[in-house]
Amino acid sequence: NTQLLYLDEIVRKREANFRYFAKHIFSRNDLYYPLRFDHIDRVSNFAVPVICRSQKIRDMLVKRCDGKVEIRPVVGGDMTQQPFFRKYMSEYVSKKKTQAKLVHEQGLYFGNNPELTKKEMKLIVSLFTSL
């Protein structure tokens, strides 16, 4: 309940953070797929998703961020790669590269905490842009 008192401020900070990251990180279209958000009036997400142009780039980022910035796979990844799905829904598993598989293999995200400092934000940008 305490956070509700600060909801407008939290939303404002997350949006400012996101736009900062988008401006600096997604300008590297040689490394990342673009993230389209111009159709959204307010962007206040809890995390910043990044889909790398290759699995090699993603793997380099994972190493670079280790011990500095916590990153995670995008959601649960490709559901068709999960053992239960393969067991019970095998007829729906595609052999070709799907968008879900691309996100599963080449995607990650980092948190968009409204309390991130400018120094922390610059570190994140540096890790993601100086490959």
PyMOL commands that set and color helices and strands:
alter all, ss='L'
color gray80, all
select helices_A, chain A and resi 2-25+55-65+79-81+83-88+90-92+99-106+118-129
alter helices_A, ss='H'
color red, helices_A
select strands_A, chain A and resi 47-51+71-72+107-111
alter strands_A, ss='S'
color yellow, strands_A
deselect
rebuild
show_as cartoon
